[in-house]
């Protein structure tokens, strides 16, 4: 089957996930507006980091689908699994922001947040592995060397996401910093590739 509907549906899910992020920002009311805005810093920080991360996931997801000449049911189901992890991101983002503000159960919130990104990176890796192991059937024109090079550069995030999960038990706020750094890494790596050789990401 063609990839047109797969791409359109995926773009819609990414758009909804990004939109849901901003809905979690509280609008201050009453007096002491500046103080209220300062108190909301965890919400703003979590929003900007997660927005940028989802955006980069979308860019790299476009790179994955751009390699496909056609899709099969395996691709559709594994893509749904990936989209499930993406659309879930707004919830742990809001959870972490709220508990960073209150200072209560912030470690657990950071663990849930980090775990969501571990799940996303695993789902991305499974989709990419499925596609590269069925290159002929799916019309993917990549050599073995190209697959290894792409996989090596973009699978870096998997162990870092696990490290982020461990760090959540020590410093919940640092989780956002690590996630932001990973986003910058994937952005820079993606920009280094020529347009004719768009690469997927594990972001």
URWOSUL-V85496 format. One record per backbone hydrogen bond with DSSP energy under -1.0 kcal/mol. NH is the residue of the N-H (numbers start at 1). CO is the residue of the C=O. Records with the same first field share a line. If there is no record, write none. Layout:
NH->CO, CO
This chain:
7->3
8->4
9->5
10->6
11->7
12->8
13->9
14->10
15->11
16->12
17->13
18->14
19->15
20->16
21->17
24->21
25->22
36->32
37->33
38->34
39->35
41->38
44->40
45->41
46->42
47->43
48->44
49->45
50->46
51->47
52->48
53->49
54->50
55->51
56->52
57->53
58->54
59->55
60->56
61->57
62->58
63->59
64->60
65->61
66->62
67->64
69->138
70->138
71->1
76->72
77->73
78->74
79->75
80->76
81->77
82->78
83->79
84->80
85->81
86->82
87->83
89->86
91->88
93->89
94->90
95->91
96->92
97->93
98->94
99->95
100->96
101->97
102->98
103->99
109->105
110->106
111->107
112->108
113->109
114->110
115->111
116->112
117->113
118->114
119->115
120->116
121->117
122->118
123->119
124->120
125->121
126->122
127->123
128->124
129->125
130->126
131->127
132->128
133->129
134->131
138->134
140->135
142->140
147->143
148->144
149->145
150->146
151->147
152->148
153->149
154->150
155->151
158->155
160->156
161->157
162->158
163->159
164->160
165->161
166->162
167->163
168->164
169->166
170->167
171->167
178->174
179->175
180->176
181->177
182->178
183->179
184->180
185->181
186->182
187->183
188->184
189->185
190->186
191->187
192->188
193->190
197->194
